[in-house]
Every structure is written in structure tokens, then in C-alpha cells.
Amino acid sequence: MPAHAGIHVFAHAQPMTDPQQDPPETEAERRRANIALLVGAIILIGGGIWLVNALLDARDAQICLETGRRNCNPIDVPAR
């Protein structure tokens, strides 16, 4: 059997998706998608910063409790 005997089977196969069937993406759609990605990235970064700050506060409270102190939570006193 020649080495190229099975190659002709794939030569006539249709591609799974035809790129000409999808309409071209407009500039407005690209802009909308970029804005949505930017908003998502800002939310993700803001959430990460909040989480790091919360973990740092929890670590400080844990260290305070481990040293045996009982007044580890700061108390807000209104100004007179």
C-alpha cells in the first residue's frame, strides 16, 4: 500500500466552521467588549486589593491575640 493512499480522504472534507458564515465584528462591538473586559479587570483588581487588606487586618488581630492581649480590636471613639 502506498504511503499516500489515505490522504485523499481528508482532501475533500469540509471545514467544521466556515469563516465566511460569521458576520464581521463591528468597531462598536469591539469597543463594547473592551469596555466590559476593562470593567471586569477593575472589579477583579479592586476585589484583590480588598481581600489583601482584610487578610492583613486578620493577621494583625491574630498576632495580637497570640501574644495574650485582650483588647485587640480598635474602638472608634467619636470626637468631642
PDB file of N, CA, C and O in Angstrom:
ATOM      1  N   MET A   1       0.843  -1.164   0.000  1.00  0.00           N
ATOM      2  CA  MET A   1       0.000   0.000   0.000  1.00  0.00           C
ATOM      3  C   MET A   1       0.902   1.246   0.000  1.00  0.00           C
ATOM      4  O   MET A   1       1.823   1.324   0.813  1.00  0.00           O
ATOM      5  N   PRO A   2       0.669   2.194  -0.864  1.00  0.00           N
ATOM      6  CA  PRO A   2       1.488   3.400  -0.920  1.00  0.00           C
ATOM      7  C   PRO A   2       1.260   4.261   0.329  1.00  0.00           C
ATOM      8  O   PRO A   2       0.218   4.181   0.978  1.00  0.00           O
ATOM      9  N   ALA A   3       2.246   5.071   0.639  1.00  0.00           N
ATOM     10  CA  ALA A   3       2.196   5.901   1.850  1.00  0.00           C
ATOM     11  C   ALA A   3       1.131   6.981   1.756  1.00  0.00           C
ATOM     12  O   ALA A   3       0.653   7.450   2.788  1.00  0.00           O
ATOM     13  N   HIS A   4       0.749   7.386   0.569  1.00  0.00           N
ATOM     14  CA  HIS A   4      -0.212   8.482   0.414  1.00  0.00           C
ATOM     15  C   HIS A   4      -1.624   7.964   0.131  1.00  0.00           C
ATOM     16  O   HIS A   4      -2.469   8.744  -0.310  1.00  0.00           O
ATOM     17  N   ALA A   5      -1.907   6.710   0.361  1.00  0.00           N
ATOM     18  CA  ALA A   5      -3.200   6.121  -0.007  1.00  0.00           C
ATOM     19  C   ALA A   5      -4.356   6.717   0.788  1.00  0.00           C
ATOM     20  O   ALA A   5      -5.429   6.915   0.217  1.00  0.00           O
ATOM     21  N   GLY A   6      -4.192   7.009   2.071  1.00  0.00           N
ATOM     22  CA  GLY A   6      -5.299   7.513   2.883  1.00  0.00           C
ATOM     23  C   GLY A   6      -5.408   9.022   2.907  1.00  0.00           C
ATOM     24  O   GLY A   6      -6.330   9.545   3.534  1.00  0.00           O
ATOM     25  N   ILE A   7      -4.522   9.742   2.261  1.00  0.00           N
ATOM     26  CA  ILE A   7      -4.511  11.203   2.324  1.00  0.00           C
ATOM     27  C   ILE A   7      -5.671  11.800   1.547  1.00  0.00           C
ATOM     28  O   ILE A   7      -6.186  12.843   1.949  1.00  0.00           O
ATOM     29  N   HIS A   8      -6.104  11.190   0.459  1.00  0.00           N
ATOM     30  CA  HIS A   8      -7.149  11.778  -0.366  1.00  0.00           C
ATOM     31  C   HIS A   8      -8.489  11.823   0.351  1.00  0.00           C
ATOM     32  O   HIS A   8      -9.367  12.582  -0.061  1.00  0.00           O
ATOM     33  N   VAL A   9      -8.678  11.053   1.391  1.00  0.00           N
ATOM     34  CA  VAL A   9      -9.938  11.073   2.138  1.00  0.00           C
ATOM     35  C   VAL A   9     -10.124  12.427   2.806  1.00  0.00           C
ATOM     36  O   VAL A   9     -11.240  12.946   2.833  1.00  0.00           O
ATOM     37  N   PHE A  10      -9.059  13.013   3.344  1.00  0.00           N
ATOM     38  CA  PHE A  10      -9.162  14.284   4.043  1.00  0.00           C
ATOM     39  C   PHE A  10      -9.107  15.476   3.103  1.00  0.00           C
ATOM     40  O   PHE A  10      -9.415  16.595   3.514  1.00  0.00           O
ATOM     41  N   ALA A  11      -8.732  15.269   1.883  1.00  0.00           N
ATOM     42  CA  ALA A  11      -8.619  16.372   0.939  1.00  0.00           C
ATOM     43  C   ALA A  11      -9.982  16.948   0.587  1.00  0.00           C
ATOM     44  O   ALA A  11     -10.072  18.131   0.257  1.00  0.00           O
ATOM     45  N   HIS A  12     -11.047  16.153   0.647  1.00  0.00           N
ATOM     46  CA  HIS A  12     -12.375  16.612   0.262  1.00  0.00           C
ATOM     47  C   HIS A  12     -13.253  16.925   1.467  1.00  0.00           C
ATOM     48  O   HIS A  12     -14.427  17.249   1.293  1.00  0.00           O
ATOM     49  N   ALA A  13     -12.723  16.837   2.675  1.00  0.00           N
ATOM     50  CA  ALA A  13     -13.512  17.094   3.880  1.00  0.00           C
ATOM     51  C   ALA A  13     -13.775  18.594   4.013  1.00  0.00           C
ATOM     52  O   ALA A  13     -12.904  19.412   3.721  1.00  0.00           O
ATOM     53  N   GLN A  14     -14.982  18.945   4.455  1.00  0.00           N
ATOM     54  CA  GLN A  14     -15.354  20.335   4.675  1.00  0.00           C
ATOM     55  C   GLN A  14     -14.842  20.789   6.043  1.00  0.00           C
ATOM     56  O   GLN A  14     -14.820  19.992   6.981  1.00  0.00           O
ATOM     57  N   PRO A  15     -14.434  22.034   6.173  1.00  0.00           N
ATOM     58  CA  PRO A  15     -14.021  22.523   7.488  1.00  0.00           C
ATOM     59  C   PRO A  15     -15.215  22.529   8.443  1.00  0.00           C
ATOM     60  O   PRO A  15     -16.364  22.636   8.014  1.00  0.00           O
ATOM     61  N   MET A  16     -14.929  22.413   9.744  1.00  0.00           N
ATOM     62  CA  MET A  16     -16.005  22.360  10.728  1.00  0.00           C
ATOM     63  C   MET A  16     -16.789  23.668  10.769  1.00  0.00           C
ATOM     64  O   MET A  16     -18.013  23.644  10.898  1.00  0.00           O
ATOM     65  N   THR A  17     -16.122  24.787  10.664  1.00  0.00           N
ATOM     66  CA  THR A  17     -16.804  26.081  10.615  1.00  0.00           C
ATOM     67  C   THR A  17     -16.307  26.845   9.409  1.00  0.00           C
ATOM     68  O   THR A  17     -15.118  26.833   9.090  1.00  0.00           O
ATOM     69  N   ASP A  18     -17.209  27.489   8.764  1.00  0.00           N
ATOM     70  CA  ASP A  18     -16.863  28.293   7.601  1.00  0.00           C
ATOM     71  C   ASP A  18     -16.669  29.729   8.069  1.00  0.00           C
ATOM     72  O   ASP A  18     -17.627  30.342   8.538  1.00  0.00           O
ATOM     73  N   PRO A  19     -15.478  30.283   7.962  1.00  0.00           N
ATOM     74  CA  PRO A  19     -15.244  31.631   8.473  1.00  0.00           C
ATOM     75  C   PRO A  19     -16.065  32.690   7.756  1.00  0.00           C
ATOM     76  O   PRO A  19     -16.253  33.779   8.298  1.00  0.00           O
ATOM     77  N   GLN A  20     -16.552  32.413   6.578  1.00  0.00           N
ATOM     78  CA  GLN A  20     -17.340  33.400   5.849  1.00  0.00           C
ATOM     79  C   GLN A  20     -18.784  33.437   6.322  1.00  0.00           C
ATOM     80  O   GLN A  20     -19.517  34.348   5.938  1.00  0.00           O
ATOM     81  N   GLN A  21     -19.225  32.485   7.143  1.00  0.00           N
ATOM     82  CA  GLN A  21     -20.587  32.496   7.645  1.00  0.00           C
ATOM     83  C   GLN A  21     -20.747  33.494   8.786  1.00  0.00           C
ATOM     84  O   GLN A  21     -21.833  34.047   8.962  1.00  0.00           O
ATOM     85  N   ASP A  22     -19.699  33.737   9.562  1.00  0.00           N
ATOM     86  CA  ASP A  22     -19.774  34.674  10.673  1.00  0.00           C
ATOM     87  C   ASP A  22     -19.688  36.097  10.132  1.00  0.00           C
ATOM     88  O   ASP A  22     -18.802  36.405   9.335  1.00  0.00           O
ATOM     89  N   PRO A  23     -20.610  36.974  10.565  1.00  0.00           N
ATOM     90  CA  PRO A  23     -20.515  38.363  10.097  1.00  0.00           C
ATOM     91  C   PRO A  23     -19.300  39.027  10.714  1.00  0.00           C
ATOM     92  O   PRO A  23     -18.924  38.682  11.834  1.00  0.00           O
ATOM     93  N   PRO A  24     -18.688  39.945  10.039  1.00  0.00           N
ATOM     94  CA  PRO A  24     -17.510  40.612  10.592  1.00  0.00           C
ATOM     95  C   PRO A  24     -17.895  41.425  11.831  1.00  0.00           C
ATOM     96  O   PRO A  24     -18.983  41.997  11.906  1.00  0.00           O
ATOM     97  N   GLU A  25     -16.992  41.461  12.783  1.00  0.00           N
ATOM     98  CA  GLU A  25     -17.239  42.182  14.025  1.00  0.00           C
ATOM     99  C   GLU A  25     -17.098  43.674  13.769  1.00  0.00           C
ATOM    100  O   GLU A  25     -16.127  44.116  13.154  1.00  0.00           O
ATOM    101  N   THR A  26     -18.060  44.442  14.236  1.00  0.00           N
ATOM    102  CA  THR A  26     -18.013  45.886  14.002  1.00  0.00           C
ATOM    103  C   THR A  26     -17.158  46.552  15.071  1.00  0.00           C
ATOM    104  O   THR A  26     -16.823  45.949  16.091  1.00  0.00           O
ATOM    105  N   GLU A  27     -16.817  47.801  14.815  1.00  0.00           N
ATOM    106  CA  GLU A  27     -15.998  48.547  15.767  1.00  0.00           C
ATOM    107  C   GLU A  27     -16.760  48.780  17.071  1.00  0.00           C
ATOM    108  O   GLU A  27     -16.162  48.768  18.147  1.00  0.00           O
ATOM    109  N   ALA A  28     -18.064  48.991  16.984  1.00  0.00           N
ATOM    110  CA  ALA A  28     -18.864  49.209  18.190  1.00  0.00           C
ATOM    111  C   ALA A  28     -18.888  47.951  19.066  1.00  0.00           C
ATOM    112  O   ALA A  28     -18.839  48.050  20.292  1.00  0.00           O
ATOM    113  N   GLU A  29     -18.962  46.789  18.451  1.00  0.00           N
ATOM    114  CA  GLU A  29     -18.955  45.539  19.220  1.00  0.00           C
ATOM    115  C   GLU A  29     -17.613  45.334  19.899  1.00  0.00           C
ATOM    116  O   GLU A  29     -17.558  44.906  21.052  1.00  0.00           O
ATOM    117  N   ARG A  30     -16.530  45.637  19.195  1.00  0.00           N
ATOM    118  CA  ARG A  30     -15.194  45.508  19.792  1.00  0.00           C
ATOM    119  C   ARG A  30     -15.022  46.471  20.947  1.00  0.00           C
ATOM    120  O   ARG A  30     -14.466  46.110  21.984  1.00  0.00           O
ATOM    121  N   ARG A  31     -15.501  47.708  20.772  1.00  0.00           N
ATOM    122  CA  ARG A  31     -15.394  48.705  21.835  1.00  0.00           C
ATOM    123  C   ARG A  31     -16.192  48.256  23.059  1.00  0.00           C
ATOM    124  O   ARG A  31     -15.718  48.383  24.188  1.00  0.00           O
ATOM    125  N   ARG A  32     -17.395  47.733  22.841  1.00  0.00           N
ATOM    126  CA  ARG A  32     -18.241  47.256  23.938  1.00  0.00           C
ATOM    127  C   ARG A  32     -17.557  46.095  24.677  1.00  0.00           C
ATOM    128  O   ARG A  32     -17.572  46.042  25.907  1.00  0.00           O
ATOM    129  N   ALA A  33     -16.973  45.189  23.935  1.00  0.00           N
ATOM    130  CA  ALA A  33     -16.277  44.060  24.554  1.00  0.00           C
ATOM    131  C   ALA A  33     -15.055  44.531  25.335  1.00  0.00           C
ATOM    132  O   ALA A  33     -14.785  44.019  26.421  1.00  0.00           O
ATOM    133  N   ASN A  34     -14.316  45.494  24.803  1.00  0.00           N
ATOM    134  CA  ASN A  34     -13.141  46.018  25.506  1.00  0.00           C
ATOM    135  C   ASN A  34     -13.540  46.736  26.794  1.00  0.00           C
ATOM    136  O   ASN A  34     -12.863  46.605  27.814  1.00  0.00           O
ATOM    137  N   ILE A  35     -14.633  47.491  26.749  1.00  0.00           N
ATOM    138  CA  ILE A  35     -15.101  48.176  27.955  1.00  0.00           C
ATOM    139  C   ILE A  35     -15.536  47.160  28.996  1.00  0.00           C
ATOM    140  O   ILE A  35     -15.232  47.323  30.178  1.00  0.00           O
ATOM    141  N   ALA A  36     -16.241  46.113  28.581  1.00  0.00           N
ATOM    142  CA  ALA A  36     -16.675  45.077  29.517  1.00  0.00           C
ATOM    143  C   ALA A  36     -15.466  44.376  30.147  1.00  0.00           C
ATOM    144  O   ALA A  36     -15.478  44.093  31.344  1.00  0.00           O
ATOM    145  N   LEU A  37     -14.442  44.099  29.368  1.00  0.00           N
ATOM    146  CA  LEU A  37     -13.230  43.477  29.915  1.00  0.00           C
ATOM    147  C   LEU A  37     -12.502  44.415  30.870  1.00  0.00           C
ATOM    148  O   LEU A  37     -11.971  43.975  31.890  1.00  0.00           O
ATOM    149  N   LEU A  38     -12.475  45.690  30.547  1.00  0.00           N
ATOM    150  CA  LEU A  38     -11.829  46.674  31.420  1.00  0.00           C
ATOM    151  C   LEU A  38     -12.561  46.773  32.750  1.00  0.00           C
ATOM    152  O   LEU A  38     -11.926  46.793  33.804  1.00  0.00           O
ATOM    153  N   VAL A  39     -13.895  46.836  32.714  1.00  0.00           N
ATOM    154  CA  VAL A  39     -14.676  46.896  33.949  1.00  0.00           C
ATOM    155  C   VAL A  39     -14.447  45.632  34.770  1.00  0.00           C
ATOM    156  O   VAL A  39     -14.285  45.710  35.987  1.00  0.00           O
ATOM    157  N   GLY A  40     -14.433  44.478  34.126  1.00  0.00           N
ATOM    158  CA  GLY A  40     -14.181  43.224  34.828  1.00  0.00           C
ATOM    159  C   GLY A  40     -12.805  43.204  35.468  1.00  0.00           C
ATOM    160  O   GLY A  40     -12.653  42.738  36.597  1.00  0.00           O
ATOM    161  N   ALA A  41     -11.804  43.703  34.763  1.00  0.00           N
ATOM    162  CA  ALA A  41     -10.441  43.734  35.312  1.00  0.00           C
ATOM    163  C   ALA A  41     -10.362  44.677  36.510  1.00  0.00           C
ATOM    164  O   ALA A  41      -9.697  44.369  37.499  1.00  0.00           O
ATOM    165  N   ILE A  42     -11.037  45.825  36.424  1.00  0.00           N
ATOM    166  CA  ILE A  42     -11.028  46.779  37.541  1.00  0.00           C
ATOM    167  C   ILE A  42     -11.705  46.167  38.763  1.00  0.00           C
ATOM    168  O   ILE A  42     -11.217  46.321  39.883  1.00  0.00           O
ATOM    169  N   ILE A  43     -12.825  45.474  38.560  1.00  0.00           N
ATOM    170  CA  ILE A  43     -13.517  44.814  39.674  1.00  0.00           C
ATOM    171  C   ILE A  43     -12.634  43.736  40.281  1.00  0.00           C
ATOM    172  O   ILE A  43     -12.558  43.610  41.503  1.00  0.00           O
ATOM    173  N   LEU A  44     -11.972  42.964  39.441  1.00  0.00           N
ATOM    174  CA  LEU A  44     -11.099  41.898  39.925  1.00  0.00           C
ATOM    175  C   LEU A  44      -9.921  42.453  40.722  1.00  0.00           C
ATOM    176  O   LEU A  44      -9.586  41.922  41.781  1.00  0.00           O
ATOM    177  N   ILE A  45      -9.300  43.499  40.231  1.00  0.00           N
ATOM    178  CA  ILE A  45      -8.170  44.112  40.926  1.00  0.00           C
ATOM    179  C   ILE A  45      -8.633  44.751  42.239  1.00  0.00           C
ATOM    180  O   ILE A  45      -7.965  44.616  43.264  1.00  0.00           O
ATOM    181  N   GLY A  46      -9.775  45.446  42.208  1.00  0.00           N
ATOM    182  CA  GLY A  46     -10.307  46.048  43.430  1.00  0.00           C
ATOM    183  C   GLY A  46     -10.641  44.992  44.477  1.00  0.00           C
ATOM    184  O   GLY A  46     -10.356  45.179  45.660  1.00  0.00           O
ATOM    185  N   GLY A  47     -11.241  43.888  44.051  1.00  0.00           N
ATOM    186  CA  GLY A  47     -11.536  42.796  44.977  1.00  0.00           C
ATOM    187  C   GLY A  47     -10.271  42.189  45.553  1.00  0.00           C
ATOM    188  O   GLY A  47     -10.233  41.828  46.729  1.00  0.00           O
ATOM    189  N   GLY A  48      -9.242  42.075  44.739  1.00  0.00           N
ATOM    190  CA  GLY A  48      -7.966  41.544  45.223  1.00  0.00           C
ATOM    191  C   GLY A  48      -7.331  42.452  46.259  1.00  0.00           C
ATOM    192  O   GLY A  48      -6.793  41.975  47.258  1.00  0.00           O
ATOM    193  N   ILE A  49      -7.389  43.754  46.031  1.00  0.00           N
ATOM    194  CA  ILE A  49      -6.831  44.711  46.996  1.00  0.00           C
ATOM    195  C   ILE A  49      -7.612  44.649  48.301  1.00  0.00           C
ATOM    196  O   ILE A  49      -7.017  44.645  49.379  1.00  0.00           O
ATOM    197  N   TRP A  50      -8.943  44.601  48.214  1.00  0.00           N
ATOM    198  CA  TRP A  50      -9.776  44.494  49.417  1.00  0.00           C
ATOM    199  C   TRP A  50      -9.442  43.214  50.187  1.00  0.00           C
ATOM    200  O   TRP A  50      -9.326  43.239  51.412  1.00  0.00           O
ATOM    201  N   LEU A  51      -9.290  42.107  49.477  1.00  0.00           N
ATOM    202  CA  LEU A  51      -9.000  40.832  50.123  1.00  0.00           C
ATOM    203  C   LEU A  51      -7.641  40.859  50.831  1.00  0.00           C
ATOM    204  O   LEU A  51      -7.517  40.366  51.952  1.00  0.00           O
ATOM    205  N   VAL A  52      -6.644  41.424  50.193  1.00  0.00           N
ATOM    206  CA  VAL A  52      -5.320  41.519  50.814  1.00  0.00           C
ATOM    207  C   VAL A  52      -5.392  42.368  52.076  1.00  0.00           C
ATOM    208  O   VAL A  52      -4.797  42.004  53.091  1.00  0.00           O
ATOM    209  N   ASN A  53      -6.103  43.487  52.038  1.00  0.00           N
ATOM    210  CA  ASN A  53      -6.235  44.329  53.229  1.00  0.00           C
ATOM    211  C   ASN A  53      -6.969  43.595  54.348  1.00  0.00           C
ATOM    212  O   ASN A  53      -6.581  43.704  55.512  1.00  0.00           O
ATOM    213  N   ALA A  54      -8.021  42.852  54.014  1.00  0.00           N
ATOM    214  CA  ALA A  54      -8.756  42.090  55.024  1.00  0.00           C
ATOM    215  C   ALA A  54      -7.861  41.012  55.639  1.00  0.00           C
ATOM    216  O   ALA A  54      -7.915  40.782  56.847  1.00  0.00           O
ATOM    217  N   LEU A  55      -7.055  40.363  54.835  1.00  0.00           N
ATOM    218  CA  LEU A  55      -6.149  39.339  55.356  1.00  0.00           C
ATOM    219  C   LEU A  55      -5.066  39.950  56.244  1.00  0.00           C
ATOM    220  O   LEU A  55      -4.684  39.348  57.248  1.00  0.00           O
ATOM    221  N   LEU A  56      -4.576  41.118  55.895  1.00  0.00           N
ATOM    222  CA  LEU A  56      -3.576  41.792  56.731  1.00  0.00           C
ATOM    223  C   LEU A  56      -4.170  42.181  58.086  1.00  0.00           C
ATOM    224  O   LEU A  56      -3.519  42.030  59.120  1.00  0.00           O
ATOM    225  N   ASP A  57      -5.412  42.684  58.077  1.00  0.00           N
ATOM    226  CA  ASP A  57      -6.074  43.035  59.339  1.00  0.00           C
ATOM    227  C   ASP A  57      -6.298  41.790  60.195  1.00  0.00           C
ATOM    228  O   ASP A  57      -6.109  41.828  61.410  1.00  0.00           O
ATOM    229  N   ALA A  58      -6.699  40.695  59.566  1.00  0.00           N
ATOM    230  CA  ALA A  58      -6.916  39.452  60.308  1.00  0.00           C
ATOM    231  C   ALA A  58      -5.603  38.926  60.881  1.00  0.00           C
ATOM    232  O   ALA A  58      -5.573  38.403  61.995  1.00  0.00           O
ATOM    233  N   ARG A  59      -4.524  39.064  60.123  1.00  0.00           N
ATOM    234  CA  ARG A  59      -3.220  38.629  60.611  1.00  0.00           C
ATOM    235  C   ARG A  59      -2.787  39.448  61.825  1.00  0.00           C
ATOM    236  O   ARG A  59      -2.274  38.899  62.800  1.00  0.00           O
ATOM    237  N   ASP A  60      -2.995  40.768  61.761  1.00  0.00           N
ATOM    238  CA  ASP A  60      -2.634  41.626  62.890  1.00  0.00           C
ATOM    239  C   ASP A  60      -3.450  41.270  64.130  1.00  0.00           C
ATOM    240  O   ASP A  60      -2.912  41.245  65.237  1.00  0.00           O
ATOM    241  N   ALA A  61      -4.732  40.997  63.957  1.00  0.00           N
ATOM    242  CA  ALA A  61      -5.574  40.604  65.087  1.00  0.00           C
ATOM    243  C   ALA A  61      -5.124  39.258  65.646  1.00  0.00           C
ATOM    244  O   ALA A  61      -5.113  39.070  66.862  1.00  0.00           O
ATOM    245  N   GLN A  62      -4.759  38.335  64.791  1.00  0.00           N
ATOM    246  CA  GLN A  62      -4.292  37.023  65.238  1.00  0.00           C
ATOM    247  C   GLN A  62      -2.995  37.143  66.031  1.00  0.00           C
ATOM    248  O   GLN A  62      -2.836  36.492  67.064  1.00  0.00           O
ATOM    249  N   ILE A  63      -2.079  37.963  65.559  1.00  0.00           N
ATOM    250  CA  ILE A  63      -0.815  38.170  66.275  1.00  0.00           C
ATOM    251  C   ILE A  63      -1.085  38.791  67.641  1.00  0.00           C
ATOM    252  O   ILE A  63      -0.460  38.418  68.633  1.00  0.00           O
ATOM    253  N   CYS A  64      -2.014  39.735  67.687  1.00  0.00           N
ATOM    254  CA  CYS A  64      -2.359  40.381  68.955  1.00  0.00           C
ATOM    255  C   CYS A  64      -2.933  39.363  69.929  1.00  0.00           C
ATOM    256  O   CYS A  64      -2.557  39.355  71.101  1.00  0.00           O
ATOM    257  N   LEU A  65      -3.831  38.509  69.469  1.00  0.00           N
ATOM    258  CA  LEU A  65      -4.430  37.501  70.341  1.00  0.00           C
ATOM    259  C   LEU A  65      -3.404  36.468  70.796  1.00  0.00           C
ATOM    260  O   LEU A  65      -3.458  35.992  71.930  1.00  0.00           O
ATOM    261  N   GLU A  66      -2.470  36.122  69.913  1.00  0.00           N
ATOM    262  CA  GLU A  66      -1.461  35.121  70.271  1.00  0.00           C
ATOM    263  C   GLU A  66      -0.499  35.631  71.346  1.00  0.00           C
ATOM    264  O   GLU A  66       0.087  34.835  72.079  1.00  0.00           O
ATOM    265  N   THR A  67      -0.337  36.941  71.442  1.00  0.00           N
ATOM    266  CA  THR A  67       0.541  37.484  72.471  1.00  0.00           C
ATOM    267  C   THR A  67      -0.146  37.562  73.822  1.00  0.00           C
ATOM    268  O   THR A  67       0.491  37.909  74.816  1.00  0.00           O
ATOM    269  N   GLY A  68      -1.426  37.248  73.877  1.00  0.00           N
ATOM    270  CA  GLY A  68      -2.143  37.204  75.143  1.00  0.00           C
ATOM    271  C   GLY A  68      -2.920  38.460  75.475  1.00  0.00           C
ATOM    272  O   GLY A  68      -3.525  38.535  76.544  1.00  0.00           O
ATOM    273  N   ARG A  69      -2.924  39.433  74.608  1.00  0.00           N
ATOM    274  CA  ARG A  69      -3.684  40.654  74.886  1.00  0.00           C
ATOM    275  C   ARG A  69      -5.169  40.417  74.630  1.00  0.00           C
ATOM    276  O   ARG A  69      -5.547  39.554  73.839  1.00  0.00           O
ATOM    277  N   ARG A  70      -6.004  41.200  75.315  1.00  0.00           N
ATOM    278  CA  ARG A  70      -7.452  41.033  75.147  1.00  0.00           C
ATOM    279  C   ARG A  70      -8.099  42.216  74.454  1.00  0.00           C
ATOM    280  O   ARG A  70      -9.259  42.116  74.052  1.00  0.00           O
ATOM    281  N   ASN A  71      -7.418  43.306  74.301  1.00  0.00           N
ATOM    282  CA  ASN A  71      -8.000  44.499  73.681  1.00  0.00           C
ATOM    283  C   ASN A  71      -7.448  44.698  72.271  1.00  0.00           C
ATOM    284  O   ASN A  71      -6.861  45.736  71.966  1.00  0.00           O
ATOM    285  N   CYS A  72      -7.636  43.711  71.429  1.00  0.00           N
ATOM    286  CA  CYS A  72      -7.017  43.739  70.098  1.00  0.00           C
ATOM    287  C   CYS A  72      -7.844  44.500  69.060  1.00  0.00           C
ATOM    288  O   CYS A  72      -7.289  45.001  68.082  1.00  0.00           O
ATOM    289  N   ASN A  73      -9.158  44.593  69.257  1.00  0.00           N
ATOM    290  CA  ASN A  73      -9.990  45.303  68.284  1.00  0.00           C
ATOM    291  C   ASN A  73      -9.954  46.798  68.552  1.00  0.00           C
ATOM    292  O   ASN A  73     -10.194  47.223  69.682  1.00  0.00           O
ATOM    293  N   PRO A  74      -9.662  47.601  67.550  1.00  0.00           N
ATOM    294  CA  PRO A  74      -9.658  49.052  67.770  1.00  0.00           C
ATOM    295  C   PRO A  74     -11.091  49.549  68.026  1.00  0.00           C
ATOM    296  O   PRO A  74     -12.040  49.092  67.390  1.00  0.00           O
ATOM    297  N   ILE A  75     -11.223  50.481  68.957  1.00  0.00           N
ATOM    298  CA  ILE A  75     -12.529  51.057  69.288  1.00  0.00           C
ATOM    299  C   ILE A  75     -12.549  52.487  68.767  1.00  0.00           C
ATOM    300  O   ILE A  75     -11.687  53.299  69.102  1.00  0.00           O
ATOM    301  N   ASP A  76     -13.544  52.775  67.944  1.00  0.00           N
ATOM    302  CA  ASP A  76     -13.693  54.114  67.405  1.00  0.00           C
ATOM    303  C   ASP A  76     -14.398  54.986  68.436  1.00  0.00           C
ATOM    304  O   ASP A  76     -15.510  54.675  68.863  1.00  0.00           O
ATOM    305  N   VAL A  77     -13.757  56.067  68.830  1.00  0.00           N
ATOM    306  CA  VAL A  77     -14.332  57.000  69.804  1.00  0.00           C
ATOM    307  C   VAL A  77     -14.692  58.272  69.046  1.00  0.00           C
ATOM    308  O   VAL A  77     -13.842  58.861  68.377  1.00  0.00           O
ATOM    309  N   PRO A  78     -15.948  58.696  69.149  1.00  0.00           N
ATOM    310  CA  PRO A  78     -16.333  59.941  68.438  1.00  0.00           C
ATOM    311  C   PRO A  78     -15.608  61.146  69.026  1.00  0.00           C
ATOM    312  O   PRO A  78     -15.359  61.215  70.230  1.00  0.00           O
ATOM    313  N   ALA A  79     -15.280  62.081  68.166  1.00  0.00           N
ATOM    314  CA  ALA A  79     -14.602  63.306  68.610  1.00  0.00           C
ATOM    315  C   ALA A  79     -15.575  64.164  69.386  1.00  0.00           C
ATOM    316  O   ALA A  79     -16.762  64.217  69.063  1.00  0.00           O
ATOM    317  N   ARG A  80     -15.069  64.848  70.429  1.00  0.00           N
ATOM    318  CA  ARG A  80     -15.943  65.709  71.247  1.00  0.00           C
ATOM    319  C   ARG A  80     -15.860  67.128  70.794  1.00  0.00           C
ATOM    320  O   ARG A  80     -16.523  67.996  71.360  1.00  0.00           O
TER     321      ARG A  80
END
